């Protein structure tokens, strides 16, 4: 059990590359809790962490990255009275986004979308928004999210199509 382990003896806290106030134990190794994951950094207590990158070390490939750049070429590719299909591309430079934050107004609807390339060849992302109101102008904003934070937003405005009311059945008049 964890309570019987002396973590200070197993882990060298001075060699931990990130803040020491968060500790995640890998429970897939219940016999020895020696695997530590802080954010995306995975450390083993027996590992030598002398080669780990430090923030501000420009020569190190694993240096802490800033937020991803703003999504590019956000556009509506299909539209109906109650749904919109969006496409965009992640910015070619900077860190690859982990996910996207989509906001739809009016309604203040927010959704987090995974970064999963829809068209691998062209690198295009796609998402369909359902449950919209007919003949309504929507402002859609999209931000890229990553380990370093969130990007500025890309926004578009689009009106859903008009939907005619169903004809009344006059059989009972």
KAURGI-V219146 format. One record per helix or strand. SS is the DSSP state (H for helix, E for strand). FROM is the first residue (numbers start at 1). TO is the last residue. Records with the same first field share a line. If there is no record, write none. Layout:
BEGIN
SS = FROM-TO  FROM-TO
END
This chain:
BEGIN
H = 2-4  7-10  13-15
E = 25-25  35-38  41-44  72-79  84-89  99-105  109-114  119-119  124-129  137-146  149-150  154-159
END
